[in-house]
Amino acid sequence: MKLQANTLVSDIVAENYNTAAIFSKYKIDFCCNGNRSLATVTEKKGISLEEVLADLENQMKTKEDMSALYQSWNIDFLSDYVVETHHAYVEKNIPVIKQYVDKISKVHGDRHPELLEVRELFFGSADDLTTHMKKEELILFPFFRKLAKLKKEGGVYEKPTFGTVENPIEMMHHEHDAEGERFRKIAELTDNYTPPADGCTTYRVAFSMLKEFEADLHKHIHLENNILFKKGIALEKELAN
């Protein structure tokens, strides 16, 4: 890929996920708001387009990447991968992080009142993410698998009850945006997950787990928004015509 001012952030990360580190460095949202050009995001943030381009090009040269493999996977296999990798990660870690965040907010909340908001934000995210993932697993991903089977075996495309796959995808995008905003607030409240000098071991572990959870969520949303959902829309259009 030749990087240019009008190249979309989402296309760059879809081509090479290692570039996510550069976008994170400049605090550029690549997973929820990736459908913007480099020129647009750098101008909005008041940073050098040339500097960002140079960093991206260096990053793409120096590190191996899985993005080509993700792009090559069929939509049903990629759906399964998201569930078994990222959905499973969320389900496993939510109860543990809840316990840690709840504890530090109770013990340290008087000296660090921002922890009370962090607790509220994470608990809200945990509830909404759980519901969100079930909607994907019960409605959207089964339809993706149906499309993949139809592509492989042939047959007549039947219009789903939700009209077009773009309708549930639009809802998923909206919900992804909400989670992205929640974690931007959590990162801001915690000084990008930096524990204070008086933070105990539980405090440090909680922040470390929150940071890891956000990083996984970014990749999770990226795979869905920038690769899986686009594959679903394209495949439905192909089979419906």
C-alpha positions, 0 to 999 in steps of 0.5 A: 500500500502506498500511503498518501494524504487521502488514504483512510486510517481504517484501510491502513490498519486493515492492511497492516495492524502494526500501524495501530501503534503509531495511531495510538502514539498520536491518539488517533482513533483507528477502530471506531472512527477509522473512515477518515483520511490521514489529512483529515485526522492530522489537521484536526489534531494539529500534528504533522502529516509528514511526520505521521506518514514517515512513522507509519512507513517505518512501522510497516517496514520493520515488523511482521503482521497478521493483517494479510492473513485476516484479510484472506480468511473467509467470513465464517472463519473470521467470525469464529475467530472473533468469537473464540479469541476476542469475545472469549477474552472479554467474557473471561476478564470482565469479572476479574477486572470488575473485582479489582476496580470495585476494590480500589474504588472503595479503598482509594476512592476518597483520595482518588475520586476519579476511581468512582467514575472509572468504576461506573464507566467500566461496569457500564461497558461490561454490561453493554459489551456482554449484550452487544456480543450476544447480538453478534453471536445470535444474529449477525454472525450466523447470517455471515455463516449463511452467506459463506455457505451460500457462496460455497455451495450455491443456492438462492439468496433469501433476504433476511428479516432485518432487510440488509446486513448493513442495518445490524452492522450500523447498530454494531458500529454505533455500539462500538463507538460508545465503547470507544468513547467510554475507554477514552474517558477511562484512559483520560481519568487514569492518566493513560493507566498510570497508577499514582505514587500511593497506589497499592499492588491491587491498584497497579494490577487493575490499571494494567488489566484495564490497559490490556482490556482496552488494547484487545478491544481496539483490535476486536473492534478493528477486526469487525469494523474494518475487515469482517463487516466490510466482507459481510456487506460485499458478500451480501451484495454479490449474492443478492445480485 
